[in-house]
């Protein structure tokens, strides 16, 4: 069992993933929201996300709902009330390079950042 991929290890541990890619927010801003729900019960995490006043919070909630739906689709016996957020992280996506006009005919470059949000849920043992 030492040559398993990360996906195979997650499947063996019962972790179910929800993922959103190429979200137009910086990874640093998204991590502020994702850090608040890591390790919480799924229901408590949804309540937390609905009360946070951040622009990315509805997107993170959507990813969490996706992970919960994936868990119920994979196994009919899963108890949604016992699901916890076992892993939640945000990775940087590609950057869109843009140019802004500057004084005296120059141009300033800036970057529009993107991120990938991953949330994994697992069923808590009784």
C-alpha positions as CSV (number, residue, x, y, z in Angstrom):
1,X,0.0,0.0,0.0
2,X,3.0,2.3,-0.1
3,X,2.6,3.1,-3.8
4,X,-0.9,4.6,-3.7
5,X,-1.7,8.0,-5.2
6,X,-3.2,10.8,-3.1
7,X,-6.6,10.2,-4.6
8,X,-6.4,6.5,-3.8
9,X,-5.4,7.2,-0.2
10,X,-8.3,9.7,0.2
11,X,-10.7,7.1,-1.2
12,X,-9.4,4.5,1.3
13,X,-9.8,6.9,4.2
14,X,-13.4,7.8,3.0
15,X,-12.6,11.4,2.1
16,X,-15.0,12.9,-0.5
17,X,-13.9,16.0,-2.5
18,X,-15.7,19.0,-3.8
19,X,-13.6,21.4,-6.0
20,X,-14.0,24.7,-7.8
21,X,-11.3,25.8,-10.1
22,X,-10.4,29.2,-11.7
23,X,-12.3,31.3,-9.2
24,X,-11.6,35.0,-9.7
25,X,-10.3,35.9,-6.3
26,X,-6.8,35.8,-4.9
27,X,-5.9,32.7,-2.9
28,X,-4.9,34.8,0.1
29,X,-8.4,36.3,0.4
30,X,-10.1,32.9,-0.1
31,X,-7.9,31.3,2.6
32,X,-9.3,33.7,5.2
33,X,-12.7,32.2,4.7
34,X,-11.6,28.5,4.2
35,X,-9.6,28.6,7.4
36,X,-12.7,29.3,9.4
37,X,-14.5,26.1,8.4
38,X,-11.6,23.6,8.5
39,X,-12.4,20.8,11.0
40,X,-15.9,21.8,11.7
41,X,-19.1,19.9,11.3
42,X,-20.6,20.3,7.8
43,X,-23.8,21.9,9.1
44,X,-21.9,24.3,11.3
45,X,-19.6,25.2,8.4
46,X,-22.6,26.1,6.2
47,X,-23.9,28.3,9.0
48,X,-20.5,30.0,9.4
49,X,-20.3,30.6,5.7
50,X,-23.7,32.2,5.5
51,X,-22.8,34.7,8.3
52,X,-19.4,35.7,6.9
53,X,-19.4,39.1,5.2
54,X,-16.9,38.2,2.4
55,X,-17.5,38.0,-1.3
56,X,-16.0,34.5,-1.7
57,X,-18.1,33.0,1.1
58,X,-21.1,31.9,-1.2
59,X,-18.6,30.2,-3.6
60,X,-17.0,28.3,-0.7
61,X,-20.5,27.3,0.5
62,X,-21.3,26.0,-3.0
63,X,-18.1,23.9,-3.0
64,X,-19.0,22.5,0.4
65,X,-22.5,21.6,-0.8
66,X,-20.8,19.9,-3.8
67,X,-18.6,17.8,-1.5
68,X,-21.7,16.8,0.6
69,X,-23.6,15.9,-2.6
70,X,-20.6,13.8,-3.8
71,X,-20.6,12.0,-0.5
72,X,-24.3,11.1,-0.7
73,X,-24.0,10.0,-4.3
74,X,-21.0,7.7,-3.6
75,X,-22.6,6.0,-0.6
76,X,-26.3,5.9,0.2
77,X,-25.7,5.0,3.9
78,X,-23.7,8.2,4.6
79,X,-25.2,10.3,7.4
80,X,-25.0,13.9,6.3
81,X,-25.3,15.1,9.9
82,X,-22.0,13.3,10.8
83,X,-19.9,14.8,8.0
84,X,-17.0,17.0,9.0
85,X,-14.7,19.1,6.9
86,X,-11.5,17.1,7.1
87,X,-9.5,19.1,4.6
88,X,-10.0,22.6,3.1
89,X,-7.4,24.4,1.2
90,X,-6.9,27.0,-1.6
91,X,-4.3,26.8,-4.2
92,X,-3.2,29.6,-6.6
93,X,-4.5,29.4,-10.2
94,X,-3.1,31.1,-13.2
95,X,-2.8,34.8,-13.4
96,X,-4.2,37.1,-16.1
97,X,-1.7,39.7,-17.0
98,X,-3.2,43.1,-17.8
99,X,-1.9,46.5,-18.8
100,X,-3.2,49.9,-17.4
101,X,-2.4,53.2,-19.0
102,X,0.0,55.3,-17.1
103,X,1.2,59.0,-17.4
104,X,3.4,60.1,-20.3
105,X,2.5,57.2,-22.6
106,X,3.7,54.5,-20.3
107,X,1.9,51.4,-19.2
108,X,1.7,49.7,-15.9
109,X,1.3,46.0,-15.7
110,X,-0.9,44.3,-13.1
111,X,-2.2,40.8,-12.5
112,X,-5.7,39.5,-11.9
113,X,-5.3,36.4,-9.7
114,X,-7.3,33.2,-9.7
115,X,-7.6,30.3,-7.2
116,X,-8.6,26.7,-6.9
117,X,-10.7,25.8,-3.9
118,X,-10.8,22.2,-2.6
119,X,-12.9,20.9,0.3
120,X,-12.9,17.3,1.5
121,X,-15.4,15.9,3.9
122,X,-15.4,12.6,5.8
123,X,-17.9,10.8,8.0
124,X,-17.0,11.1,11.8
125,X,-16.9,7.8,13.6
126,X,-19.6,7.2,16.3
